[in-house]
Amino acid sequence: MSRTVPPPDRTAHPIPAEIDNLPPRRSRITGGLAVLACAACCAIPLLIAAGVLTGAGAAILEKTLLAAAAGLVALALGMWWLHRRRSARHAAGTGCGCGNTGCGC
């Protein structure tokens, strides 16, 4: 007895690309700068004890470093979010439609 085997499915199914979950380099660098600003803020009491900073200078420097660190963290997270969004949009593409190189399937 021979069994008939159905022919293979020859319709082209695009293989979806994977979503890149890793943060991009620019986001890692920005996050590293935020950590550096936090570390510098923690070093302020040592700078006061060493006589490098006065009380008023330390207060101004502390507020500036905290604001810079918060801004850098927000910037790094925004860049990571944008990277994941673009990566997901690229992975969800079916191969048909209009893109940077023109329209087609």
GIRA-V845633 format. One record per pair of residues at least 24 apart in sequence whose C-alpha atoms are under 8 Angstrom apart, sorted by the first residue. I is the first residue (numbers start at 1). J is the second residue. D is the distance in whole Angstrom. If there is no record, write none. Layout:
I,J,D
I,J,D
//
This chain:
14,94,6
14,95,7
16,91,6
16,92,7
16,93,7
16,94,7
17,90,7
17,91,4
17,92,7
18,88,8
18,91,6
19,84,7
19,87,5
19,88,5
19,91,6
20,84,6
20,87,6
20,88,8
21,84,6
23,80,5
23,83,7
24,79,8
24,80,7
24,83,7
26,76,8
26,79,8
27,75,8
27,76,5
27,77,7
27,79,6
27,80,6
28,76,7
30,72,6
30,73,7
30,75,7
30,76,5
31,72,7
31,73,6
31,76,6
33,69,8
33,72,7
34,68,7
34,69,4
34,70,7
34,72,5
34,73,6
35,69,7
37,65,6
37,66,7
37,68,7
37,69,6
38,65,7
38,66,7
38,69,6
40,65,8
41,65,6
41,66,7
//
